[in-house]
Amino acid sequence: MKTLCLKIPEAVDARLAATARKTGQSKSAVVRAILDEYLSQGKPAAEVSCLDLAGDLVGCVEGPGDLSTNPRYMRGFGR
């Protein structure tokens, strides 16, 4: 069995200790059970693209199509 060390807030440690006492298990056993249950759910990490996040904003702005490439629009910029 591998060893894992981690830091947890005092409040989480208190809840973990209370659960361990209530179930009659060690804190390590409680953490192993919780991790096993969480990891066995098999939910893959959500793969979300920037387009998915901002999809409702795509195409909502009107203006010239060559704004970023036409030097004419840069005249006087920064003055």
Backbone bond lengths (Angstrom), bond angles and torsions (degrees), N, CA, C in turn:
res aa  C-N    CA-C-N  psi(-1)  N-CA   C-N-CA  omega(-1)  CA-C   N-CA-C  phi
1 M - - - 1.443 - - 1.526 108.19 -
2 K 1.329 116.48 137.23 1.453 122.59 179.85 1.521 110.07 -83.88
3 T 1.323 115.79 157.93 1.461 121.91 177.88 1.519 108.77 -109.02
4 L 1.324 115.76 137.74 1.459 122.35 178.84 1.517 108.19 -128.43
5 C 1.317 116.97 128.50 1.463 121.20 177.75 1.520 108.41 -111.99
6 L 1.308 117.12 135.24 1.456 120.74 177.53 1.510 109.97 -149.30
7 K 1.324 114.37 158.60 1.462 120.66 177.78 1.520 108.08 -103.15
8 I 1.333 115.81 135.32 1.459 120.78 178.03 1.524 108.40 -130.72
9 P 1.331 116.63 152.51 1.465 119.37 178.24 1.534 111.45 -64.26
10 E 1.318 115.42 156.23 1.470 121.39 -179.51 1.525 111.62 -55.64
11 A 1.327 116.97 -40.88 1.468 120.59 -177.55 1.528 110.72 -63.79
12 V 1.327 116.82 -40.01 1.468 120.28 179.21 1.523 109.74 -67.82
13 D 1.328 116.54 -40.20 1.463 119.92 178.13 1.522 110.94 -62.16
14 A 1.314 117.15 -39.58 1.465 120.56 179.17 1.529 110.34 -64.06
15 R 1.322 117.34 -43.60 1.473 120.68 178.44 1.517 111.07 -65.34
16 L 1.345 116.13 -39.02 1.460 120.58 178.75 1.528 110.50 -64.87
17 A 1.326 116.83 -43.94 1.465 120.84 179.27 1.531 110.61 -63.05
18 A 1.332 116.67 -41.31 1.470 120.13 179.28 1.526 110.88 -63.86
19 T 1.320 116.86 -41.34 1.467 120.54 178.70 1.516 110.59 -65.89
20 A 1.323 116.44 -40.47 1.467 120.42 178.91 1.521 110.93 -62.61
21 R 1.352 116.82 -42.94 1.465 120.27 178.53 1.527 110.53 -64.57
22 K 1.321 116.83 -43.96 1.462 121.27 -176.92 1.526 111.58 -64.36
23 T 1.333 117.43 -36.68 1.462 120.53 -177.73 1.524 113.06 -92.82
24 G 1.328 116.47 -8.68 1.454 119.99 -179.74 1.530 113.30 73.29
25 Q 1.316 116.27 24.19 1.459 121.49 179.54 1.522 109.34 -113.99
26 S 1.323 115.26 167.86 1.462 119.19 173.68 1.530 108.61 -79.11
27 K 1.335 115.10 161.98 1.460 118.73 177.65 1.525 110.42 -61.47
28 S 1.324 116.84 -36.79 1.466 120.81 178.56 1.525 111.20 -61.55
29 A 1.322 116.58 -42.14 1.462 120.21 -179.89 1.524 111.09 -65.04
30 V 1.326 116.39 -39.17 1.471 120.37 178.68 1.526 109.88 -64.76
31 V 1.315 116.90 -45.59 1.471 120.66 179.98 1.529 110.12 -62.98
32 R 1.344 118.09 -42.70 1.470 120.82 178.08 1.522 110.86 -59.44
33 A 1.326 116.99 -43.85 1.470 120.34 -179.32 1.530 110.86 -64.72
34 I 1.326 116.70 -42.43 1.462 120.49 -179.86 1.527 110.69 -64.79
35 L 1.336 116.83 -44.62 1.461 120.73 178.70 1.524 111.20 -63.33
36 D 1.312 116.77 -43.28 1.457 120.37 179.88 1.523 111.09 -61.15
37 E 1.327 116.41 -44.30 1.466 120.27 179.17 1.520 110.81 -63.43
38 Y 1.320 116.64 -44.28 1.467 120.92 -178.51 1.523 111.17 -64.12
39 L 1.326 116.29 -45.03 1.463 120.28 -176.43 1.525 112.79 -74.63
40 S 1.323 118.11 -23.51 1.464 120.60 -179.09 1.529 112.35 -80.39
41 Q 1.316 117.56 -8.40 1.462 119.98 179.02 1.519 111.30 -66.66
42 G 1.330 117.07 -22.26 1.458 121.16 173.34 1.503 115.90 68.49
43 K 1.294 118.02 20.59 1.456 119.90 178.31 1.528 108.77 -80.77
44 P 1.328 117.18 117.48 1.460 118.28 178.57 1.526 110.58 -70.38
45 A 1.301 115.04 154.66 1.461 119.71 177.08 1.519 108.60 -62.13
46 A 1.298 115.84 137.52 1.462 120.81 -179.13 1.523 109.83 -65.53
47 E 1.319 115.71 125.21 1.453 120.77 175.84 1.520 107.12 -102.10
48 V 1.312 115.17 107.55 1.449 121.07 -176.25 1.521 108.28 -123.50
49 S 1.325 116.10 131.58 1.459 120.38 178.27 1.526 109.84 -91.04
50 C 1.307 115.52 167.19 1.465 120.22 176.08 1.527 110.20 -61.93
51 L 1.326 116.21 -36.63 1.464 119.66 178.39 1.519 110.88 -63.11
52 D 1.334 117.37 -39.39 1.461 120.20 177.54 1.531 111.00 -62.15
53 L 1.335 116.21 -41.05 1.465 120.29 -178.12 1.526 112.48 -71.16
54 A 1.328 117.28 -35.79 1.469 120.81 -175.84 1.517 111.60 -112.31
55 G 1.317 117.89 19.08 1.459 121.80 -176.02 1.518 114.27 -57.34
56 D 1.319 117.41 -34.11 1.466 119.64 -179.88 1.524 111.81 -72.69
57 L 1.329 117.99 -14.03 1.463 121.01 -179.55 1.522 112.60 -94.68
58 V 1.328 117.22 -16.31 1.457 120.98 -177.53 1.522 109.49 -64.57
59 G 1.324 115.33 125.66 1.458 121.08 177.85 1.510 114.85 82.00
60 C 1.321 119.17 9.12 1.461 120.34 -177.00 1.532 112.65 -90.19
61 V 1.338 117.79 -5.75 1.454 121.41 -178.13 1.520 109.14 -106.00
62 E 1.319 116.48 134.37 1.459 120.93 177.68 1.515 108.89 -105.18
63 G 1.301 116.57 147.59 1.454 122.10 178.85 1.508 109.91 160.80
64 P 1.327 116.00 -176.43 1.465 118.81 -178.94 1.522 111.05 -66.16
65 G 1.313 116.47 142.04 1.456 121.30 -177.91 1.515 114.04 -74.07
66 D 1.335 117.60 -19.64 1.461 121.00 -177.41 1.528 111.98 -106.93
67 L 1.304 117.51 28.47 1.463 122.60 -175.19 1.525 112.40 -58.75
68 S 1.299 118.72 -36.98 1.464 120.34 -175.44 1.524 113.07 -86.07
69 T 1.319 118.77 -11.10 1.461 120.28 -175.55 1.520 114.31 -118.10
70 N 1.303 119.10 -15.19 1.466 121.40 -176.20 1.522 109.53 -91.37
71 P 1.364 117.48 116.73 1.465 120.21 -177.99 1.528 113.31 -62.96
72 R 1.316 117.98 -19.69 1.461 121.50 179.63 1.532 111.26 -58.10
73 Y 1.320 116.91 -33.97 1.459 120.31 -177.74 1.541 112.52 -78.49
74 M 1.338 116.53 -10.69 1.454 120.79 -178.83 1.531 112.90 -92.86
75 R 1.324 118.49 -7.56 1.452 121.29 179.43 1.516 110.61 -60.07
76 G 1.319 115.94 126.55 1.457 121.10 178.45 1.511 114.74 80.68
77 F 1.315 117.13 2.61 1.458 119.44 179.75 1.515 110.77 -69.26
78 G 1.300 117.79 132.29 1.461 123.09 177.25 1.509 114.60 89.28
79 R 1.308 117.66 5.19 1.481 119.57 179.58 1.497 110.46 -91.57
